[in-house]
Amino acid sequence: MRASDSDRERAADVLKAGFAEGRLTKDEFDDRVRRLHETSTYAEIQPLLADLPQGPVPGPVSPYAPTTFGPPVMPSVVIHRPPVYGPVPGGPRPIYHAPRPMPFPPPPQTNGNAVAAMVCGISCFFTYGLTAIPAVILGHRARATIRRTGETGDGMALGGLVMGYLSLALIAIGIVLLVTLT
């Protein structure tokens, strides 16, 4: 069976522990880690770890069973464990992955006509009202599209409309004043 990256990381941890405990020399450790990164299956990983304990190493066990009365007595019966079926206790363990959280949904898209209406509305004051009519037209188109599709940018479209109409009103007032004063 193919080994995953996390399996190789666990095997590398076993090798590091073996090196830290003095069970491997620096050269053996480097060689095994190099070969570990070249492996792709459990069968290739297992020989690299065969002579190392995998997990906590138990302390030395006394052959004498302590008793409360008298000196320790050597046990006369040896208890054997029954065979284990399924995954081997020291072997590769099944990997359980936690469910991944759902990614955030993409933010709603801003309507392009709304942005253009806002830009035209702002530039009305620098172009002496030349972009006022495009600001009004783009603002109305953007608001209609936003209501239909649910995009964002309604405030920008409204801002473009207000500035466009304000610029047109100032142009109309300027023309009326120009005509009446002359």
C-alpha positions as CSV (number, residue, x, y, z in Angstrom):
1,M,0.0,0.0,0.0
2,R,1.2,3.5,-0.8
3,A,2.5,5.6,2.1
4,S,1.5,9.2,2.6
5,D,3.6,12.1,3.6
6,S,2.3,11.9,7.2
7,D,3.4,8.2,7.3
8,R,6.9,9.2,6.2
9,E,6.9,12.0,8.8
10,R,6.0,9.5,11.6
11,A,8.8,7.2,10.4
12,A,11.2,10.1,10.4
13,D,10.1,10.8,14.0
14,V,10.9,7.2,15.0
15,L,14.3,7.6,13.3
16,K,14.9,10.9,15.2
17,A,14.0,9.2,18.5
18,G,16.4,6.3,17.7
19,F,19.2,8.8,17.0
20,A,18.5,10.8,20.1
21,E,18.5,7.6,22.2
22,G,21.9,6.6,20.7
23,R,20.5,3.6,18.8
24,L,21.7,5.1,15.5
25,T,24.9,6.8,14.5
26,K,24.9,10.1,12.6
27,D,25.8,8.3,9.3
28,E,23.1,5.6,9.8
29,F,20.5,8.3,10.7
30,D,21.4,10.4,7.6
31,D,21.3,7.4,5.3
32,R,18.0,6.1,6.6
33,V,16.3,9.5,6.4
34,R,17.6,9.9,2.8
35,R,16.2,6.5,1.9
36,L,13.0,7.3,3.8
37,H,12.3,10.3,1.6
38,E,12.7,8.1,-1.5
39,T,10.1,5.5,-0.4
40,S,6.6,5.3,-1.7
41,T,5.1,2.2,0.1
42,Y,4.8,0.8,3.5
43,A,6.9,-2.2,2.4
44,E,9.9,0.2,1.7
45,I,9.5,2.0,5.0
46,Q,9.2,-1.0,7.3
47,P,12.9,-2.3,6.8
48,L,14.2,1.2,7.8
49,L,12.4,0.9,11.2
50,A,12.6,-2.8,11.8
51,D,15.4,-2.7,14.4
52,L,14.1,0.4,16.3
53,P,11.4,0.5,18.9
54,Q,8.3,2.3,17.8
55,G,6.6,4.0,20.7
56,P,7.6,4.4,24.4
57,V,10.2,1.9,25.5
58,P,9.2,0.0,28.7
59,G,11.5,0.0,31.6
60,P,13.3,-3.2,32.6
61,V,11.0,-5.8,34.1
62,S,12.0,-7.8,37.2
63,P,11.8,-11.5,36.8
64,Y,10.6,-11.8,40.3
65,A,7.0,-11.0,41.3
66,P,6.9,-8.9,44.4
67,T,4.8,-10.3,47.3
68,T,3.7,-8.9,50.5
69,F,4.8,-11.9,52.5
70,G,8.4,-13.0,52.4
71,P,11.0,-12.7,49.7
72,P,10.1,-12.3,46.0
73,V,9.1,-15.5,44.2
74,M,9.9,-16.4,40.6
75,P,6.7,-16.9,38.6
76,S,6.2,-20.5,37.5
77,V,3.6,-19.9,34.8
78,V,4.3,-18.0,31.6
79,I,1.2,-16.3,30.1
80,H,1.2,-16.0,26.3
81,R,-0.9,-13.5,24.4
82,P,-3.4,-14.8,21.9
83,P,-2.6,-13.9,18.2
84,V,-3.8,-10.5,17.1
85,Y,-5.9,-10.3,14.0
86,G,-6.1,-7.0,12.1
87,P,-3.6,-4.2,12.4
88,V,-0.4,-5.1,14.1
89,P,0.0,-3.1,17.4
90,G,3.5,-1.7,16.4
91,G,2.8,-1.4,12.7
92,P,1.2,1.2,10.6
93,R,-2.0,2.6,12.2
94,P,-5.0,3.8,10.2
95,I,-5.0,7.5,9.6
96,Y,-8.2,9.3,10.5
97,H,-8.5,12.8,9.0
98,A,-10.7,15.4,10.6
99,P,-13.3,16.8,8.2
100,R,-12.0,19.9,6.4
101,P,-13.8,23.1,7.2
102,M,-15.7,24.5,4.3
103,P,-13.8,27.3,2.5
104,F,-15.2,30.8,2.7
105,P,-17.5,31.6,-0.3
106,P,-16.0,34.2,-2.7
107,P,-17.2,37.7,-2.0
108,P,-20.0,39.0,-4.2
109,Q,-18.8,40.7,-7.3
110,T,-19.0,44.5,-7.6
111,N,-20.9,45.7,-10.7
112,G,-18.6,47.3,-13.3
113,N,-21.2,49.8,-14.4
114,A,-21.5,51.0,-10.8
115,V,-17.7,51.6,-10.6
116,A,-17.8,53.4,-14.0
117,A,-20.8,55.6,-12.8
118,M,-18.9,56.6,-9.7
119,V,-15.7,57.4,-11.7
120,C,-17.7,59.5,-14.2
121,G,-19.6,61.2,-11.4
122,I,-16.4,62.2,-9.6
123,S,-14.8,63.4,-12.9
124,C,-17.8,65.6,-13.7
125,F,-16.3,68.4,-11.6
126,F,-13.0,68.2,-13.3
127,T,-14.4,67.9,-16.9
128,Y,-16.9,70.8,-16.5
129,G,-19.9,68.4,-16.7
130,L,-18.7,66.5,-19.8
131,T,-19.0,63.1,-18.0
132,A,-22.4,63.9,-16.3
133,I,-24.6,62.2,-18.8
134,P,-22.5,59.0,-18.9
135,A,-22.6,59.0,-15.1
136,V,-26.4,59.1,-15.1
137,I,-26.7,56.5,-17.8
138,L,-24.2,54.1,-16.2
139,G,-25.8,54.7,-12.7
140,H,-29.3,53.7,-13.9
141,R,-27.9,50.6,-15.8
142,A,-25.9,49.5,-12.8
143,R,-28.8,49.8,-10.4
144,A,-31.1,47.8,-12.7
145,T,-28.4,45.1,-13.1
146,I,-27.7,45.0,-9.3
147,R,-31.4,44.5,-8.5
148,R,-31.5,41.6,-11.1
149,T,-28.2,39.8,-10.2
150,G,-27.6,40.6,-6.6
151,E,-24.1,42.1,-7.2
152,T,-22.7,44.7,-4.9
153,G,-22.1,48.4,-5.7
154,D,-25.5,49.9,-5.3
155,G,-24.0,52.8,-3.3
156,M,-21.4,53.5,-6.0
157,A,-24.1,53.6,-8.6
158,L,-26.3,55.9,-6.5
159,G,-23.2,58.1,-5.8
160,G,-22.6,58.4,-9.6
161,L,-26.2,59.2,-10.2
162,V,-26.3,62.0,-7.6
163,M,-23.0,63.5,-8.8
164,G,-24.2,63.3,-12.4
165,Y,-27.6,64.9,-11.7
166,L,-25.9,67.5,-9.5
167,S,-23.5,68.4,-12.3
168,L,-26.3,68.6,-14.8
169,A,-28.2,70.9,-12.4
170,L,-25.2,73.1,-12.0
171,I,-24.7,73.3,-15.8
172,A,-28.4,74.2,-16.2
173,I,-28.2,76.9,-13.5
174,G,-25.0,78.2,-15.2
175,I,-26.7,78.4,-18.5
176,V,-29.8,80.1,-17.1
177,L,-27.6,82.7,-15.3
178,L,-25.5,83.2,-18.4
179,V,-28.6,83.8,-20.5
180,T,-30.3,86.2,-18.0
181,L,-27.2,88.2,-17.3
182,T,-26.4,88.9,-21.0
